[in-house]
Each structure stands twice: as C-alpha cells, then as structure tokens.
Amino acid sequence: MVKGILQGLDDTIVAPLTPPGSAGVHVIRVSGKLSRGILSKCFRPEKARRVKTPWRQYLGWLWRGGTPHEKVVLSYMREPRSYTGEDCLEIHCHGGVASRRAVVELMLARGCRAALPGEFTARAFLRGKMDLVQAEAVAEIVSAASEANRQQALKQLRGEFSQELLGLASAVGGVLAEIEARLDLLLGEGESAGAAGRLARSLAKIARQAAAMCRAARRGVLLRQGLRCAIVGFSNAGKSTLFNALLGEDRAITSAQRGTTRDVVIERLEMMGRQYLLVDTAGLELAGSKLERMAAERSEIEIERADLLLLVIDGSRSLSKKKEAALVRAGKDKTVLVIYNKADLRRPLAKDAARLAVVLGVKDKVVTAAKQGRGIAALRRMLAGIFDREAGGYSGALVVSERQGELLRALATASVRARDLARREQEELAAEELRGMLETLAALRGEKVSDGVLEEIFGRFCVGK
C-alpha cells in the first residue's frame, strides 16, 4: 500500500472523511495539484463569481456536464497551509448514500484517484507537516476508547513527546561529541579521569530519562487497553450483582442460588473518563463438583491476567479462616481492592474486610450493598483513584504503538550499556552505543525509516485519514 503512496505523490487523491451510510452531512476531501482546477471548473458559488479567498466556506453547486450535480459547502485550502501540505478541497454534501457517491464519482472523473488507507496523513508526514510520532498519534485519537486515552494522544499530536525526544537526542549528541573530541585529542590521564566522571554522570541522567519514558509507555498501555479488573470471591458473595451495578445493566445472570456464574463474563466499560475491562468470575470454591472446579480454574487464570483484583466478601456470612487464606493467596503480589458487599444484611462483619485488608497489606477497601446500589458511587471513585495511581495520571503516560514501545525499550537498554561502559572508561564502546541511540531516536521520529515501516504504520489507518 505505501509503495502506492510513495509512487503516487503527484496524484490527486479523494476519499470520504465520514463513514458510509446515511447521515446529516458527508465530507469528502481532495488533495493534490488538480484541486485548484477542479475548484475553477466544477464549482460555482451562489453569492460570488468565484472562490477568491482560501480557508473560507462557500455555499454553491458542483456542476457536471453543464448541469448542477450537487449542492455543497466547499472549502479550499492552499498549500502549504492544509492538513497534507498540498492544495486541498473539503466538500460538505448532503448525507445520503447517493449524494456521497455522486461527489466522489465526479472527483474521479476529473482525474482524481481513490486514496489509500492513511494516505492523507502519510502525505502530511512526508511533506513535513508532522513527524512520525504525531502521525501515529492521529491513529490513536481515532481509536481512543476513553477520554484519558484521547487526551494523551492529543498531547502527542501537539508535539510534546516529539520535543522530549528531540531534547534527549540533543543530550545524547552532546555527550557523543565530547567523547569523540576526547578520543581525537588523547587528553592526559589526570584530565581524562575527571572528564570520564563527568561523562558517566551525564550518561546516567540520559539513562534515567530513557527509563522514565519506558515506564510512561507501560502506563500508556492502561490508557489504551483499560485496567483489567477481575471480580473475585466465593459463590453468592454478590460478584455478578456488583458487575451489573458497575455496568449499569443486567449483563450477568444473578440469583440466590449458589454458583450461578459458571464461566467468565467480560465487558468493556468507560467510567469517569477511564477505560476498564471488567471480568466477572466464578466462585473460588475449595471443593465441589467437577463443573465448579473447572469454573474455579478459569477464575484463577483471570486472577493471573488481572491488573486489579476486586476481592468481594459476603457480608451476610462470617469469613472462615480457610476462605480468608484462599483470598489472601489469590491476592498475593497483586493490586487489590477489598469489597465488603451485602452490608445491608449484617454490617458488624465488616471487620472481616478490615482484617483481610490488613493481612494483604492494602489500604483500598469499600463497603457496598450492590443489589440496592449503595456504595457503588464510592466504588467508582475508588476505581478511578486506583486507575490514576496505576497509570501515573493523565500527564504521566505515553500512548505508544508497539513499534514505538520496542524502540523505547531498545533506547533504555542502550543507555544503560553506554553508562556502564563510560564508568569503566571504555569510551569508544560507549560512543558506539550512543550512535545507536541517535539512530533509534531518528527512527522514532521518522527521520530514518524504511518503506516497510511506513507500510505497516499507515496501513492501520482508515481510508480518509
């Protein structure tokens, strides 16, 4: 696909920006050198002789074969002040399927070709309107499922991450230049020892910056994929009722009968601008039928996969030492929120939840009566707090692609190697690591990138972006 993009940069391209189907309005974008000719030959404004001023909207008619073809609102954007950096048209037509098709077919008849997926953004990148980090942020914004994800992707589109990468490249380049100068001048032993210590300190700072970027990228995974929350406990603790209360709908079957949930039920949820993956599990029964044991095994798998465990305690029954021990085992080495449910039935047993939290060494606990909806608002607020803590807040995360994540990890690893080599005064080897880091930073921003990488990146975009 991208070979077509690279080979067809002189083509004028067209694609709808709005999805197929009936709507209030459809928007079609044209980009390329034929845009101005299409404007003069096909469009007649209603209240002007011609389009005189770019970047304004004009109401008028598209003409074809000497007859009015479609009434539209049209904007003309002159290069380089457009999304792609080329002359562009954006045509707003009626929202019917036939209207959209009629406008696109007219543009094709005028010499345009259909745009490939991601071709508009690829042209913006290739013409210097944005770097590759910003281009990939466009795809993140389109696919963002939560407000936190969208906000972080917008920051990256504004260039904040790009500036951070440029700053790091400047620091790496400065240290590399100093090492190369020292190697050329062959400084004396005393002076060399002092300079070596200074270089090692500079490289340690660079390594800390690279490691911080990796941590921010890991937190960014939560913004994209959501916090995976497994609701765990014994049968009839109200896990499915709690699951439904958080979703705001009866998604899982609930009943007074023990062991109603036999399989894992998963739902995606956006709550208070944050993305979650809620997992309702079967009871962690210590013994029972073959079916119950199979269900418990699936629950254990979900416990391993979870970012957060919601350990639910049945407030209508005393928590035995045996069950407490099982819950403690489930929560070992995990982030845990203890939920004392059915608080409307027997509130004095809240001490079970307090004791379990102490044993697990966690502070997060909440009292609920999920069937009546009590405590659910407090639970939502607590989940938001845990999400922000795990994700490092909106400002503390980087929403990166798999490609960017791999490059950041390579950058962090190389920075540690360079630091350690400098400490051992193996400066020639440290210089090689720094040169590799500069290449990695250039690849992140798209300064040095292969056609295959471009094909992979822009091939994930939708047509019209």
N, C-alpha and C positions, 0 to 999 in steps of 0.2 A: 504493500500500500504506500509506504513512504517513498519508495522508488518513484511511484507515480507523482507524489507530491514534489519531490526534488527535481524530477524531469519536467514537470509541468508548471514551473513557477511563472512562465509567461502566459499561461492560460488564464482566462477569466472564468471564475467559478461561481456557482449558485447553489443554494440549499435553503430549505425552510429552517428557521430557528425554533419554530413551535412544533410540538408533536402532532402526528396525524390525527384526523378525526375532526368533528365539528367543534367550533369554539366561537367566542365572541369576535376574535381577530386572529389572523395568521400573519406572521412576519417572515419575509424572505430576504436573505442577504445575498448581494452580489459583490464580488471583489476582483479587481483586476483592471487592465488597461482599457477594456471595452466599456467600462462603466459609464464614462462620460459620453460616449457615442450613443449608448442605449438611452441615456437621460435625454439627449437632444432629439433623438429620432422617435422615441416611443412615448414620451411623457409630455402631457400638456397641462400645466397648472390652470385652475379655474379662474384665479384672480391675478394672474400675471402672464406676461407674454412668454417668459421662460424662467428657469431656475437661475437666479443671479447670485444667491448667497449660499455657500456651503453651510452645513451644520444647522440648517433650519428645516422645519417640516412644511411640505407643500401639499395641499389637497388638490387632486386632479384626476385625470384619466390616463390609463395606459391604452395606446392605440395599436391595432394590428390590422394590416391590410386596408388601411383607410377608414376603419370603423372603431368606435370606442370598444375596448376589450374588458376593462375592469376599472372601477372607481377605487382609488387608493390614496393613502397618505404616504408620501415619499420623502426620504432624507438622503441628501448627497454629502458624503464626507470625502474631502480632498486629501490626497497623500501629502505628508506622512501622518496627518492627524486623524487616523482611523484605527480601528481595532487591529487590522492586519498591516497597517503602514502603507497600504495601496489606496487608490481611488475605490470607494465603496458606495453601494446603494443599500438602503434598508427600506423595504416596501411593506407597508401595512395594508393588507387587503381584507375583504370580508372573510368570516371564519368558516365558510363552508368548504367541504372537500373539493368541490368542483372549482371554486374560486382559487384556492391554493394551487391546484393542478394547472389552471389556466395561466397563472402568473409564471410559474416555473417553466411551463412549456414555451411561453413567449420568450423568456430569457434564453432557453436552449436554442430556439430558432434564431436568436440574434447572435449566436456564436459562443455562448457560454457552455461549459460542461458541468456536469453534476459534481459537487465537491465530495471528496473522500472523507471518511471519519477523521475528525481532528484537523482538517486541512486549514481552516481559518486560523486556529491557534498556532499551528506549525508555521504558517507564513508570518504571524506576529513574532514568533521566536526567531525565525531565520532573518527577518528584517530588523532585528534589534529592538523590538517593542517591549520585550520581556526576556528574562533569562529562563533556563530550563526549570529551575526551582519554581518560578512564578507560573510557568506553563503547566506544570504538574499540579500546582495549587488550584488552577481552573478546574481540572478534573475532580479534585477533592471537593470543591464547592458544589459542583453539580451533583455529586453522590452523597453529600453530607446528610446524615440522618438525624443529627442532633444540633441544637444551637451552639453548643460548645465546639463541636467539630467545625461548623460553618465559620464561627468567629476566628478560630485559629487558622483555618485555611485562608480567610480574608487577610489576616496579618501577613501571611506568607506571600499572598498575591501583592500586597503593598510593598514587599521587598525587604521586610525586617530580617528574615532568615538569610536572604541573599547578602545583606550588609554584614551580618555576623560572619558569614563565610568569607567575604572579602577582607574583613578585619583579621580573621585567622590566617588567611593567605598572606597578608601583609606581614604579620608577625613571623610566620614560617620563612618567608622570603628574606626578611631582615636577618634572622639567625643564620640562614644558609649563606647569605652574602658575607657575614662576618667570619664564618668558618672557612669559606673559600679564600678570603683575604688572608687569614692567619696561615693557611696552608701554603699560599703563594709567597708570603713574606718570611716564613720559617722563623717566627719570633723566638726569642731566648727562653730558656727553661723557666726562669722565675716569672717572667711576664706571661708565659704560656699557662702556667699553673693558675694564676689569678684569673686570666681570661676564661680558662676552662670552667672554673667555678661559676662565673657569671653566665656562661653559655648553658651550663647544666640547669641553673635556676630559671633561665628563660624557657628552656625546653620543658621543664617541669610545669610551668604555667600553661604552656601550649597543651601539654598532655591533660591537664585539668579541664581546660576548655573543651577539648575533644571528648573527654569522658562525660562532661555535662551535657553535650549535645546528644550523646548516645542515650543517656538517662531520659532526656526530654523526648527523644524519639520513642523510647519504650512506653513512656506515659501517653504519647500520642496515639498509640495502638488502642488505648481505652477510649479515646475520643471517637475513633473511627468505628471500632467493633463493639464498644459498650462494656460496662462492667458485668462480668458473668456472675450472677448471684444464684447460688443453689440453696433452695429452701429445704432444710434437713431436720429430721426429728423422728420420733416414733409414731406409729399409727394412731390416728384420731387426735393428734395434737392440734389440728386446725391448719395444717400446712396449705392445703388446697384452698381453703376459705381465705387464708391470708393472700395467696397467689391471686385469687379472683378479686379481692379487695384492692390490691395494688394496681391491677389491670383496669379496674372499674367495669368488669363484665364477668359473666359466669362462663369462664373458659374451661375450667376443670370441674369434673363431677364431684360433688360433695354429698356426704350422708353421715348419719350417726353410726352406720355400720363400720366396723373396724377394717382397715386395709382397703378402702375404696380405690385408692390410687395404686395401680399395678405397674405403670410404665412412666417414663419420663415425659413431661409436657414442657415445651419450651416456647416462650413468647418474647418478642422484642418490645421494649417499652421506652418511650421518651417521657421523662418526668423532670419537671423544673429545669428544662433545657439540657438535660443529661441523658445519655443513652445507656440502657441496661438490657441484659439478656437474662430474663427470669426463668429459672428452672425449677419446676415442681417435681419432687422426687417421692418415691415410695418410702414406707416406714423402714427404719433401721432395726428390724426385728432381730432379736438374738436367737430365736428359734421359731420354727413354724413349718408350714407346708413347703413343698418344692417350689411352688409358684412364688411364695413370699420370699424365699431365699434368693430366687432369681431376680426378683424385683430389688431386693436389698443390694445385690451385687451391682446392678445398674446404678443404684444410688451412690455406691462407693466410687464408681467411675466418674460420676458427675462431681463428687466431692474433690477428686483429684484435679479436675479441669477447672474448678471454680476459682475466681478471683476473690470472692467473698462468700462466706457461709452464713446463712440466716438460721441459727440453731433455735428451733421452736420447742418450747416446753408447754405441756398441757397443764394449765393452772387448776384443773379440776381433780388432778391426781397427784399424789406425792411422788417425787422423783426418787426412785430407788438408787442405791449406791452402784448397782450393776449398770443401770441405764445411764447414770451420770458418767461412769467410767467410759461407756461406749461413746457418749457425746464428746467427752474430752479427747478420746482417740481420734474421732472424726475431725475435731478442730485443731489438732496438733499441727503446728507450723503453717497455719492458715490465718487469714484475716477473718475475724469472727464478729458477728453481731448476735447477741443473745436476746431472744424474744420470749417474754412470758405472756402466753396467749390464754384466752378464756378467763381473763382477770375478773369478769363479771360473776364467775361461779364461786371462786374460793380465793379471794385476794391474799389471805395470810401466807399462802405457799409461795409468794413472791420471793421469799428467802431462798428457794431453790435456784431461781435465776441468779440472784446475787452471789450465791455460793459457787455456781457454775462459772460465772464471770471471773471470780477470784481465782478459781482453780486454773482456768485457761489463761489468766493474766491479761484479761481485756477489760476495757472501761465501757465499751459500747453495749448498752442494753436498753430495752424499751418494753413497756407494758402495753398490751393490746387486748381488745375484745373484737376480733376480726369480724365475727358474724354481725355485730352491731355497728361496726365501722369505727369503734373507739380506738384511739391511739394510732390510727393509720396516717393521719397528718403528721404526727410526731415521727413516725417511722420514715415517712418520705423525706422529712428534713434531715433525719439522721443518715439516711442513704445518700443524700446529696452531699453531706459533710464528709462521709467516707469516700465517695467518688472524688471529691476535690482533693482530699488528702492523698489518695492513691494516684491521681492524675497530676498532682502538683499544681492544681488550679489551671484556669484557662491560659494564663500567661506562661506557665511552666511546662508546656508540652509542644512538641513538634509533630504535626501530622505529615508523616513522610511516606513515600511509596516504598515498596520492597527494594527497589533499586537504590533509592537514597539511603535506606536503612543499612544495606550491605556496605555501601561506600563509607558511611559514617563509622561503622564498626571497624572497617579497614583503616580508616583515618586514626581512630583511637589506638588501635594496636600498633600502628607505625609510630605514633607519637611517643608511646611508652618505650618502644625499642630505641628510638632516637635519644630519648632522655637517658636511658641506661648506658648507651654507648658513649654519650658525652661525659657521663660521670666516670667512665673508665678511660676517658681521654682517647677514645677511638673515633676521632673526629671525621676521618674520611668515610667510615661506615655510617656515622650519624648523618653526614651530608647526603649520602645515597638515600637514606630513609626520608629525609626532608624533601628531596627531589620527587620521590614517590608521593609524598603528601601533597605537594603542589599539583601533581597530575590528578590526584584524587579530587582535590578541591575544584580543579578545572572541569573534571567530569561531572561533578555535582551541579555546577552552574551551566553546563552545556558548552563550555569553551572548547573542549576536546571530546567529541562524542561521535560514535560510529553511526552509519546509516541504520544498522540493525537495532541499535538502542533507540533511535528515533522512531523506527517502525513499531517497536514494542510499546513505547510511551504513547504516541499519538493514535495508534491502533485501538487503544482502550477508550478513546473519546467517542462521543456520539456524533452523528452527521449533523452539521450546523454549528459545531463548536470549533 
